[in-house]
Amino acid sequence: MPATPPDLLRQVTAGRIRRGRLGPMLATAMATCLAIGVASVVTWRPPLPSPAITAEPAPSTAGPRIVAEIAPPLEQVLPSVITEVPRKVPGGEAFTPKLFIDSRTLLGYVSKKGYDPAPELWAYHVESQTFRHLATIDQPIAPVDAPAVGDGVIAWFKYADRDIHIMTVPVTGGTPRTVASFPAERDVDKVNGDTIHRVDLAVGDGSIYWSSTKSGGVHRVPVAGGEPSLVPGTEGLRIFSWPWAGRFRDGWPGGLTSPVNLSTGERLEDPSQTRCEVTWCFTGHQAIRRDGRQVLDLPGDYPRSVVAERFVTLRQVDRQGRQARVIFDLATSKVGRLWISDDRKASPTLYTSTEMFYFKRGATWVVIHDPDR
């Protein structure tokens, strides 16, 4: 998604966020319809002072790392991190997973194909293998595609009447309610239609936090509702993942610079010549812990976003030129194959959220996550 307090990891993961890709949303002629592009998220925790790291050449200049053998299937290597979830709820409508409410309960939504004025939030319990309907939303699915969970609520936003409305529902289900409303940031375009800028959300410390994807600045409101306020010292910053906000590097995945802890006010240094995630930084063919106490050689190339603070995707190439998509577990140094690339057949789409990777396989979603979180 370090000297640091021993419960830091718990502090970092106490709230969850689904962060959208950099950029705006397009408002159509229907004021309630919002199109959003969503991307992967990571969670951050603070490092010790930046370690002295000698960077390898980046993969683009060092060439591919050739492995002796492509990794065996992930199911063989790390069976406990894989959960299969039905792609349809009772009644036959398609279920799309989003994030975990707790370690055994997966939040997702159900929406009809095309424009759906009333999508639904559902939960899937991993152990009982049962679905539960949580709420019906009075808005098209786009804002619900980027929820946040924490402090007993699911939070999202909707756009209506030129305002952003922060909405919540208990994690146990119920009727959605508005906890805050404020004018949306817009770029006016009388020819092509106005561009509406979305917000990123997080929940923690009894408050809901958000920041504009255009101007930044972190605001908060109590979970129970009240007057929104700007978090001091966050002008121009964007929420990354609770409790962290900062500035995004150009491009993606590019990491976060100048991180600020919204809960404690702590500000962190940025290690040089690296791209950092939660606990890990990446340079060349190596992953280095932010505290500098561990360096791992990556069994592949092109590390992408870390999820659950331990899993990262890599590309492997063997001596025969075969290429594979693999998952490397930074916690155990184990690597497992998702699939071997085939020029004659398209590979599945691998989706990424804060705590999981997931992709379609037959009638199920294959979800890769940390079962202990």
C-alpha positions as CSV (number, residue, x, y, z in Angstrom):
1,M,0.0,0.0,0.0
2,P,9.7,2.1,10.9
3,A,12.1,4.9,14.9
4,T,8.2,4.3,14.7
5,P,5.7,3.1,17.3
6,P,5.1,-0.7,17.4
7,D,1.4,-0.4,16.6
8,L,2.1,1.8,13.5
9,L,0.8,-0.8,11.0
10,R,-2.5,-1.1,12.9
11,Q,-2.7,2.7,12.8
12,V,-2.2,2.8,9.1
13,T,-4.7,0.1,8.2
14,A,-7.4,1.2,10.6
15,G,-9.1,3.1,7.9
16,R,-9.4,2.2,4.2
17,I,-9.8,4.1,1.0
18,R,-10.3,3.4,-2.7
19,R,-8.4,6.1,-4.6
20,G,-9.3,7.2,-8.1
21,R,-6.9,7.8,-11.0
22,L,-5.5,11.3,-11.3
23,G,-7.8,13.4,-13.4
24,P,-11.4,14.7,-13.7
25,M,-14.9,13.3,-14.3
26,L,-17.2,14.4,-17.0
27,A,-20.6,15.7,-16.1
28,T,-23.2,14.9,-18.8
29,A,-26.3,16.8,-19.6
30,M,-28.0,14.8,-16.8
31,A,-26.7,16.5,-13.7
32,T,-26.8,13.2,-11.7
33,C,-24.7,11.1,-14.1
34,L,-21.0,11.0,-13.4
35,A,-18.3,9.1,-15.2
36,I,-15.2,8.2,-13.3
37,G,-11.9,6.5,-14.0
38,V,-10.7,4.3,-11.1
39,A,-7.2,2.9,-10.5
40,S,-5.3,1.0,-7.9
41,V,-4.5,2.1,-4.4
42,V,-1.8,1.6,-2.0
43,T,-1.5,2.2,1.8
44,W,1.5,4.1,3.3
45,R,3.3,4.0,6.7
46,P,6.1,6.3,7.8
47,P,9.8,5.3,7.3
48,L,12.8,5.8,9.5
49,P,15.2,8.5,8.1
50,S,15.9,7.7,4.5
51,P,18.4,4.8,4.2
52,A,21.4,5.2,2.0
53,I,20.4,3.2,-1.1
54,T,22.6,2.6,-4.1
55,A,20.1,2.3,-6.9
56,E,20.4,-0.3,-9.7
57,P,19.7,0.9,-13.2
58,A,15.9,0.9,-13.9
59,P,14.5,-2.1,-15.6
60,S,14.1,-0.2,-18.8
61,T,17.9,0.3,-19.1
62,A,19.0,-2.9,-17.3
63,G,17.0,-5.2,-19.6
64,P,14.7,-7.9,-18.5
65,R,15.7,-10.2,-15.5
66,I,15.8,-13.7,-16.9
67,V,14.6,-16.4,-14.5
68,A,15.7,-20.1,-14.6
69,E,12.0,-21.2,-14.3
70,I,8.7,-19.5,-14.4
71,A,7.0,-19.5,-11.0
72,P,4.5,-22.3,-10.2
73,P,0.8,-21.4,-9.9
74,L,0.0,-19.1,-7.0
75,E,-2.6,-21.6,-5.7
76,Q,0.3,-24.0,-5.0
77,V,2.6,-21.5,-3.4
78,L,0.3,-19.4,-1.3
79,P,-3.1,-21.1,-1.2
80,S,-4.3,-19.2,1.9
81,V,-4.2,-15.8,0.1
82,I,-6.7,-16.8,-2.5
83,T,-10.5,-16.6,-2.1
84,E,-13.0,-17.4,-4.9
85,V,-16.1,-15.3,-4.9
86,P,-19.2,-15.9,-7.0
87,R,-19.7,-13.3,-9.8
88,K,-23.4,-13.2,-9.3
89,V,-25.6,-12.6,-6.2
90,P,-28.8,-14.5,-5.5
91,G,-31.1,-13.5,-8.3
92,G,-28.4,-13.6,-10.9
93,E,-27.2,-10.0,-11.0
94,A,-23.4,-9.4,-11.5
95,F,-21.4,-8.6,-8.3
96,T,-18.2,-6.5,-8.5
97,P,-15.8,-6.6,-5.5
98,K,-14.3,-3.4,-4.2
99,L,-12.7,-3.8,-0.7
100,F,-12.8,-5.6,2.6
101,I,-15.1,-4.4,5.4
102,D,-13.1,-6.7,7.7
103,S,-10.8,-9.6,7.1
104,R,-13.6,-12.0,6.2
105,T,-16.2,-9.7,4.7
106,L,-15.9,-8.4,1.1
107,L,-17.8,-5.2,0.0
108,G,-19.0,-4.9,-3.6
109,Y,-21.8,-3.6,-5.7
110,V,-24.5,-4.9,-8.0
111,S,-25.4,-2.8,-11.0
112,K,-27.3,-3.5,-14.2
113,K,-25.4,-3.1,-17.4
114,G,-25.4,0.4,-18.8
115,Y,-27.1,3.2,-16.9
116,D,-28.5,2.0,-13.5
117,P,-30.3,4.7,-11.5
118,A,-30.4,2.5,-8.4
119,P,-27.3,0.3,-7.9
120,E,-26.9,-1.8,-4.7
121,L,-24.2,-2.4,-2.1
122,W,-23.7,-6.1,-1.2
123,A,-21.4,-7.9,1.2
124,Y,-20.0,-11.4,0.8
125,H,-18.9,-13.4,3.9
126,V,-15.9,-15.5,3.0
127,E,-16.4,-18.2,5.6
128,S,-20.1,-18.8,5.2
129,Q,-20.0,-18.1,1.5
130,T,-23.1,-16.0,1.7
131,F,-24.2,-12.7,0.2
132,R,-26.1,-10.0,2.1
133,H,-27.8,-6.9,0.6
134,L,-26.6,-3.7,2.4
135,A,-28.2,-0.7,0.7
136,T,-29.8,0.6,-2.5
137,I,-28.1,3.8,-3.8
138,D,-30.1,6.6,-5.4
139,Q,-27.3,7.4,-7.8
140,P,-25.5,5.8,-10.8
141,I,-22.7,3.5,-9.8
142,A,-19.7,5.7,-10.6
143,P,-19.3,7.4,-7.2
144,V,-19.9,4.1,-5.4
145,D,-17.1,2.6,-7.3
146,A,-14.7,4.4,-5.1
147,P,-15.9,3.8,-1.5
148,A,-14.0,4.1,1.8
149,V,-14.6,2.0,4.9
150,G,-13.9,2.7,8.6
151,D,-15.4,3.5,12.0
152,G,-18.4,1.3,11.3
153,V,-19.5,3.1,8.0
154,I,-19.1,2.8,4.3
155,A,-18.6,6.2,2.7
156,W,-18.9,7.4,-0.9
157,F,-19.8,10.6,-2.7
158,K,-22.4,11.6,-5.3
159,Y,-22.8,14.6,-7.5
160,A,-26.2,16.3,-7.8
161,D,-27.3,19.9,-8.3
162,R,-23.7,21.1,-8.8
163,D,-22.8,19.8,-5.3
164,I,-20.7,16.9,-4.0
165,H,-22.6,15.0,-1.3
166,I,-20.7,12.8,1.1
167,M,-22.8,9.7,1.8
168,T,-22.6,7.0,4.4
169,V,-24.4,3.8,5.4
170,P,-23.6,1.5,8.3
171,V,-21.4,-1.5,7.4
172,T,-24.3,-3.7,8.6
173,G,-26.6,-2.1,6.0
174,G,-29.3,0.5,6.2
175,T,-30.5,3.7,4.6
176,P,-27.9,6.0,3.1
177,R,-27.6,9.4,4.6
178,T,-25.8,12.7,3.7
179,V,-23.2,13.8,6.2
180,A,-21.8,16.8,4.2
181,S,-22.5,18.8,1.0
182,F,-20.4,21.4,-0.7
183,P,-20.0,22.9,-4.2
184,A,-18.2,20.7,-6.7
185,E,-15.1,22.0,-8.4
186,R,-15.9,22.4,-12.1
187,D,-14.2,23.4,-15.3
188,V,-16.8,25.2,-17.3
189,D,-17.0,24.2,-21.0
190,K,-20.2,25.4,-22.7
191,V,-19.4,23.5,-25.9
192,N,-18.5,20.0,-24.6
193,G,-20.1,20.1,-21.1
194,D,-18.5,21.0,-17.8
195,T,-15.8,18.8,-16.2
196,I,-16.6,17.9,-12.6
197,H,-13.6,17.0,-10.4
198,R,-14.1,14.1,-8.1
199,V,-12.9,13.7,-4.5
200,D,-10.8,11.0,-2.8
201,L,-12.1,9.6,0.5
202,A,-10.8,8.1,3.7
203,V,-12.4,7.3,7.1
204,G,-10.6,7.3,10.4
205,D,-10.4,8.9,13.9
206,G,-14.2,9.3,13.9
207,S,-14.2,11.5,10.8
208,I,-14.7,11.3,7.0
209,Y,-11.9,12.9,5.1
210,W,-11.8,14.0,1.4
211,S,-9.7,16.0,-1.0
212,S,-10.4,17.4,-4.4
213,T,-8.5,15.8,-7.3
214,K,-8.1,19.3,-8.8
215,S,-7.0,21.6,-6.1
216,G,-6.3,19.3,-3.2
217,G,-6.6,20.3,0.4
218,V,-7.9,17.8,2.9
219,H,-11.3,18.4,4.6
220,R,-13.1,16.4,7.2
221,V,-16.5,16.1,8.9
222,P,-17.5,13.9,11.8
223,V,-18.9,10.5,10.9
224,A,-22.1,11.6,12.6
225,G,-22.3,14.8,10.5
226,G,-21.6,18.4,11.1
227,E,-19.7,21.3,9.6
228,P,-16.8,20.5,7.3
229,S,-13.4,21.9,8.1
230,L,-10.0,22.1,6.4
231,V,-7.3,20.1,8.1
232,P,-4.6,22.7,8.9
233,G,-1.4,22.4,6.9
234,T,-2.9,20.3,4.1
235,E,-3.4,23.0,1.4
236,G,-2.7,21.4,-2.0
237,L,-2.4,17.9,-0.6
238,R,-4.5,14.9,-1.7
239,I,-5.6,11.9,0.3
240,F,-3.5,8.9,-0.5
241,S,-4.7,6.3,2.1
242,W,-5.7,6.8,5.6
243,P,-4.0,8.4,7.5
244,W,-1.7,9.7,4.7
245,A,-2.0,12.7,2.4
246,G,0.6,14.2,0.1
247,R,1.5,15.2,-3.4
248,F,1.5,12.8,-6.3
249,R,4.6,12.3,-8.5
250,D,4.0,12.8,-12.2
251,G,2.8,9.6,-13.9
252,W,1.5,6.4,-12.4
253,P,2.7,4.4,-10.7
254,G,4.8,7.2,-9.4
255,G,4.3,7.2,-5.7
256,L,3.6,9.9,-3.1
257,T,5.9,12.8,-2.1
258,S,5.9,14.8,1.2
259,P,3.5,12.5,3.1
260,V,1.6,13.9,6.0
261,N,-0.1,11.8,8.7
262,L,-3.6,13.3,9.1
263,S,-3.9,11.6,12.5
264,T,-0.6,12.7,14.1
265,G,0.6,15.6,11.9
266,E,3.9,13.8,11.3
267,R,5.7,14.7,8.0
268,L,8.0,12.2,6.3
269,E,11.1,12.4,4.2
270,D,11.2,11.1,0.6
271,P,14.0,8.5,-0.1
272,S,16.0,9.5,-3.1
273,Q,16.2,7.5,-6.4
274,T,13.3,5.2,-5.4
275,R,9.6,4.9,-5.9
276,C,8.0,4.1,-2.5
277,E,4.9,2.4,-1.5
278,V,3.7,1.6,2.1
279,T,6.6,-0.3,3.7
280,W,8.7,-0.8,0.5
281,C,10.6,1.3,-2.0
282,F,11.6,0.0,-5.4
283,T,14.7,0.7,-7.5
284,G,16.0,-1.4,-10.4
285,H,15.5,-5.0,-9.5
286,Q,15.3,-4.5,-5.8
287,A,12.7,-3.8,-3.1
288,I,14.1,-2.0,0.0
289,R,12.2,-1.5,3.2
290,R,11.8,2.2,4.0
291,D,13.8,1.6,7.3
292,G,16.7,0.2,5.2
293,R,16.8,-3.0,7.2
294,Q,16.0,-5.4,4.4
295,V,16.7,-5.6,0.7
296,L,15.1,-8.2,-1.5
297,D,16.0,-9.1,-5.1
298,L,12.9,-9.1,-7.2
299,P,12.3,-12.3,-9.2
300,G,11.1,-10.4,-12.2
301,D,10.6,-6.9,-13.7
302,Y,8.3,-4.0,-13.5
303,P,6.9,-4.0,-10.0
304,R,3.5,-2.3,-9.7
305,S,1.4,-1.2,-6.8
306,V,1.7,-3.0,-3.6
307,V,-1.5,-4.2,-2.0
308,A,-2.1,-5.4,1.6
309,E,1.5,-4.1,2.3
310,R,2.9,-7.3,0.9
311,F,1.9,-8.4,-2.6
312,V,3.4,-6.9,-5.8
313,T,2.9,-7.9,-9.4
314,L,6.0,-8.6,-11.6
315,R,6.7,-9.8,-15.1
316,Q,8.9,-12.9,-15.4
317,V,10.8,-13.9,-18.5
318,D,12.6,-17.3,-18.8
319,R,15.4,-18.4,-21.1
320,Q,13.0,-19.6,-23.7
321,G,11.4,-16.2,-23.9
322,R,8.2,-17.1,-22.2
323,Q,6.6,-14.3,-20.2
324,A,4.4,-14.6,-17.2
325,R,2.5,-12.4,-14.8
326,V,3.3,-13.3,-11.2
327,I,2.6,-12.2,-7.6
328,F,5.6,-11.7,-5.3
329,D,4.9,-11.8,-1.6
330,L,7.3,-9.4,0.1
331,A,6.5,-10.8,3.5
332,T,7.6,-14.4,2.7
333,S,9.7,-13.9,-0.5
334,K,7.5,-16.5,-2.2
335,V,6.4,-16.0,-5.8
336,G,3.4,-17.5,-7.6
337,R,2.2,-17.4,-11.2
338,L,-1.1,-15.9,-12.2
339,W,-0.8,-16.8,-15.9
340,I,1.6,-17.2,-18.8
341,S,1.2,-14.6,-21.5
342,D,0.0,-15.9,-24.8
343,D,0.1,-13.7,-27.9
344,R,-2.8,-15.7,-29.4
345,K,-5.1,-15.2,-26.3
346,A,-5.8,-12.1,-24.3
347,S,-4.8,-12.4,-20.6
348,P,-7.4,-11.7,-17.9
349,T,-7.8,-8.1,-16.6
350,L,-6.1,-7.8,-13.2
351,Y,-7.9,-5.3,-11.0
352,T,-6.2,-3.7,-8.0
353,S,-7.6,-2.1,-4.9
354,T,-6.3,-1.2,-1.5
355,E,-6.2,-4.7,-0.1
356,M,-6.5,-7.1,-3.0
357,F,-5.9,-8.1,-6.6
358,Y,-8.9,-9.7,-8.4
359,F,-9.7,-11.1,-11.8
360,K,-12.4,-13.1,-13.5
361,R,-12.1,-16.9,-13.9
362,G,-15.2,-18.7,-15.2
363,A,-18.2,-18.0,-12.9
364,T,-16.0,-16.6,-10.0
365,W,-13.8,-13.7,-9.0
366,V,-10.4,-14.8,-7.9
367,V,-9.4,-12.5,-5.1
368,I,-5.8,-12.3,-3.8
369,H,-5.6,-10.7,-0.3
370,D,-4.1,-11.0,3.2
371,P,-6.5,-13.3,5.1
372,D,-5.2,-12.0,8.4
373,R,-6.1,-8.3,7.8
